[in-house]
């Protein structure tokens, strides 16, 4: 059932049949309006919030002149002389109504009321759009002026460009009986700020397995995805490419999780007790991975696992199918990379005093060495399979 919110006003006028502009009372303004149309959640620690709060509480009678106002969307609006009754359809009801622009302002109202400030003389301009579709609400939210910059991820999310991965993750959660903690926009509540849980990190993981785009043996310009960045707007062809790669996400997540488990075991049982000999690993911090089951007692750069994950693309054909059953080789190959190269590389970097994680993870030599190791490993397995097949043929041949 749609809910109704009441806004007390001094006056209003209809800018057009689907838009009402009013002067609203702040002391009775509802602070529990839905935030779904907004492109980010308000943050009490931000300078935007503090400036609005200070302006409201120091001179509430001057607030109307100093503030640009709040923008709302509502399914229906019933007008009276001294109040507006807003019928709101929330997201769960198929609507997109609520605060389009002004989340920090509403938070300032809520805080000022909690501290018992006298807001009886405070007013604010309210613009109410009636019957907006979701895409229109997003357009207004993106076009609204803001006093603090909105990050590219929030804008991409507001355009709906992440919907395809949200849908895939929802299916994956049901199939694997797990829960993912992914931040799609700025100041998202309930989502860790850890870079591993940023939606752009998921794109980096699957991008590393694009053996068609990143093929050192082919004619492609990009040999390795060392500096892969997710664009601020995902075009249709890019969405199609990423959608094709999405089925590889569970394997990429598994490789990252297993690498971190191996690192956790290594630093828990050092040769010299209490010593951490791995560059870019900080034992004073913690790391959360996107799958909510995995947390580790050390901090690591978000790109740490990317060179290793990228090496696994050697085992994929042009249609992104595994040449060998993933479950049969993945663990053994990861242990091979760790024991024979990656562990030694991190130790050597620590000894040399190189501790900048981003620089270490983007070292071209690391990506190249991992790729060559993967090729060699695959060739040995294929040779074993060919020899085994020939032996079977000889055994089955009479005489």
N, C-alpha and C positions, 0 to 999 in steps of 0.2 A: 504494500500500500504506500502511495506517495505521502511524504510528510510535509507539514506546513510550518513555516517559520514566519514570525511577525517582525517587521522593522518599523519602529516609530519614526515619523518624519515631521518636518516643518512644512514642506511643500514638495511638489513634483511636477514634471511635465513630460509629455510623450514626444521623444525626439523623432520617432517613427512608430508604426504600428507594432513593431517587435522590439522596441527599446524604450525604457523609462529611465529618466535621470531624476534623482531625489536628493534632498538634504536630510540626512539621517542622524538620529540621536545616538551618541556613542555609549552612553551609560546603560542603555537597554539593548544594544546591538547584539544579536545572537553570535556567540563565538564557537558554536558547534556545527557550523555549516560544513558540508562535505568539501574536501580539498581535491577531489579527483581531477577536475579540469586543470588545476595548477600544474606547472611543469616541474616544480620542485617543492620540497617541504620546507617550512620555515625553520630557522636555526637561531636559537637564543644567543649563541655566541657570536653571531655575525654583527658587523658594524651597522648593517641595514636595520636590524631589529633594535639595536641600542639607540640609534638616532631617532627612530619613530617613537620609542618608549619615552625618551627624554623630552622630545617635543610635545608629546601628549600630556605628560605629567607636570611639566614646568609651567606651560601656558596653554591649558586646554581650550580656552576661549579663542586662541589664535590658530588652533590646529587646522581648521577648515581652509584657511588661506595658505597654509604651509604644506599641505598634503595633496597629492594628485588624485586621490580617491581610490575606491574599491570597484572592481568589475566582477559582476556575478552573472550566472545564467540560471534560469528557472523554467520549469515546464509551463507554468501558468502564473499570472499575477492578478490578484484582486485588489483594486485600488479603493481607498477611503480617504477622507480629508486629512487624517492625522496618522495613518498607518498604511503599510503595504503587506499583503498576505501572499507569501511566496510558496507555491507548490513545487517541491523538489523531487525529481526522480534521480535516485542514486545509481551508482554503477551496477549494483546487484539487481536493479530493476530495469536495466537496459538504458538508463539515462546517462547524461554527462553534465549534470547540473551542480552548482556550488560556486566556490571561489575560483574565478579564472585568474585574477591578478589581485594580490593583497593579502597573501598568507602571513607575511611578517606583521602586517598591520593588525590583523585579527589576533595574532599572538600577543601583540602589545596591548590591545584592548583587554584580553583575558588577564594578563599580568597586572595591569593597572587596577582592574576591579578586585583582584585578589589582595592587593596591597591597600585597598580601601581609599583610593584616590577619588576626589570629588570630580566626576566627569559630567555633571549635569549641564554645563555650558558647552561641552565639546560637541562639535558637529563634523560630519564628513560627507563628501559627495559620493553617491552610490550610483553606478551605471548597471542596469539590469537588462540583459538580453533574454528574450522570451522564445522558447522553443528551438534552441540551437541544436544542430546535429553535432556529434562528437568531433568531426573533422573541422567544423567551423569554430568550435570552442578551442581546439588546439591552435588554429590559426591566430585567433585573438590573443591567446596566452603567449604565443611566440612573438607576436607583434607588439605586445604591451611594453611600454618603457619600464625599465627596472633601474633601481639605484645601485645594484650590484650586478656584476657580470654573471650570466648563466653559462655553465660549461656546455661544451659541444655535445656531450653524452646526453644531458637533459633535453637539449633541443632535438636530438635524434629520436629520443624516446617519445617526446611530445608529438612528433610527426608520425608515430606508429611504425618506425623502421625496425624496431626490435620485436615486433609482434610475432614474427615467424620463429624466432628463437624462444620466445616465451611459450609459444604453443608446443614446440618440440620438447622443451624442458618439462612442461606439464605432463606430457605423455611419458617421458623418461622417468619422472617421479613415480607415476603409477606402475610402470613396468618393473622398476628396481626397488620399489618400496623405500625410497629415500627422499630427502628434502634438500633443495638447493638454496643457498643464501647468496643472492645475486643483487647487486646495486645497479639499478638502471638509470637513476637520476640523482641529482644533487641533494644532499641531506636526507636521503631516504631512510625513514625510521625502520628499525628491525633488520637492517642490512649492515654488515661490518664495513668499516672504511678500509680494511685490508685490501691492497691492490689485487690480490688473487681473486677476490670476490666481485671485482668490477666486471660488468658485462663485456667490456673490451678485451679482458683477459681471455675469455672463452673464445673470442674470435681469433686471438693470437694462437691459441692452442690448435685449433683446427686448420688455421692458415699454414702452420708448420707442416701439415701433412698433405699439402697440395703439391703432389709430385709432378703435375703437368705445368704449373706456373713456375715452380722452382726446381729445375732439373739441370745440374751441372754438366750432365752428359749431352744435353740438347743444345739448341740454338737460342735458348731463352737468355735475355739480358740479366735477369735476376737469378743468381746461382743459389743463394740461400736467403731465407726470410729473416735476416738478422735485425732489420729495423722496421718490422711490419707494424703499421698503424691503421686503426680502423677509421675510415673517413667519417666526417661529420654528417654526411648525408649518404645513405646506402642506395645507390642506383639499382635499377631492376636487374641489370646483368650481374652486378656484384651480389645482389641478394640470391640470384639463381646459383652462382658459384658457391656461396656459403651454404646454401640449402643442400647442395650436392655433397658437401663435406660434413654436414651435421651428423650423419650416422657414425662418423669416426670420433665424435666427441667423447663417448664413454671410454674408448681406448686411450685417448689423449689424457683424460682425467686420471685413468688408472696409472699410466706411466708417471705422471707428476706425483701422485700419491705414493707410489712405491719408491720413487727416488727419495722423497722426503722421509719415508720410513727408514730407508738405508742410511741416510745422513743422520737421523735421530739415533740409530743404533751405533753409528761410528763415533759420534761425539759423546755418547753415554759410556762407551768403553774405550777411551783413548789409551794409547801406549804410555803416555805420561799423564797421570791422574790430574784432573782439573784443567787440562790444556785443550784448547780448540785449535787445531792446525789447519782449518779450512777457511780460505778467503771468502769474504762476503757473508759468512754465517755469524750471526750475533746471538749468543746464548742468553742475552738479557731480555730478549723479546720473544714474541710468540707469532706463529703463522697459522692462519685459518685458510683452509681450502674451500672451494665452492660447495663441495658435498659436505653437508653439516656433520657428517660422521668423523671428519678428520681435522684434528688440531695438533700442532706440534710445538714443542718447547724451545723453539729457536726462531729467530727472524732470518728471512732470506729474501733477496730481490725477486720480484714477481716473475722475471724472465729467466730465472735460474734453470728451469727444466727445458726451456725451449730448444736449445741445441740438441739435446738428447731426443726429444719428441720428434724433431725434424729429421733425425737420422732414420727413424722408422718408416719414412716415406719410400725408402729403397725397397721395402717389402710390399709395396702397393703397385698394381698395374694401372694402366691408363684410365680404367673405369673405377678406380679407387676400391678395388677388391684386394684382399690380402693374398699374396702369392703362397704363403704358408699359413696354416691355422694359427691365429694370433695367440691363443692360449697355450700353444705348444712351444713357442719360441720366445715370447715376450719377456718372461722373467729371466731366462738364461741369458738372453742378449743384453738386458739391462745390467745384470751382474757383470757381464763381460766388459761393457762400457765403463762401468764404475771402477772395477778393479784394475783394468788395464790402462785407463786414460783419465777419466774425469776426476777421480779422487786425487791422482797424482798432479793433475793440472791445478786444482784448487790449493793443494798443499804448496806447490811451487810458487803460486801467486802470493800466498800468505808469507812465505819465506822472503819473497822479493819486496814485500811491503805494499803490494797492490791489493787494496781492499774495496775499491769502488765497484759495487755490484753490477751496475749498468754497463760499465766498461768491460768487465770480465765476461758478461753474458753475450756481448756483441763482438767479441774477438773473432774475426773471420777464420783464424786458424783453428779454433775450437769447432766451428761448424763444419769446416772442411775435413778435419780429422775424424769427427763422428760419422760423417757421410762415407768416407773411405772405409772406416771400420765396418760399417753396416754392409757395404758392398762385398767386402771380403768374407764377412760372416755368412751372407746369403749365398755366395758362390760355393763356399765349403758345404753348406747344407744341400744345395742342388747337386753337387758332385756326389755326395753320399747317397742321395735319392736315386741318381742315375746308376751308380754301382750296385745298389741294392736291387734295382729293377732288372739289371742285366743278370745278376745272380739268380733271381727268380726265374728268368727266361731259360737260363742254362739248366736249372733244376727240373723245369717242366718239359724240356726237350728230350724225347726218347733217345737213348743211346748216348 
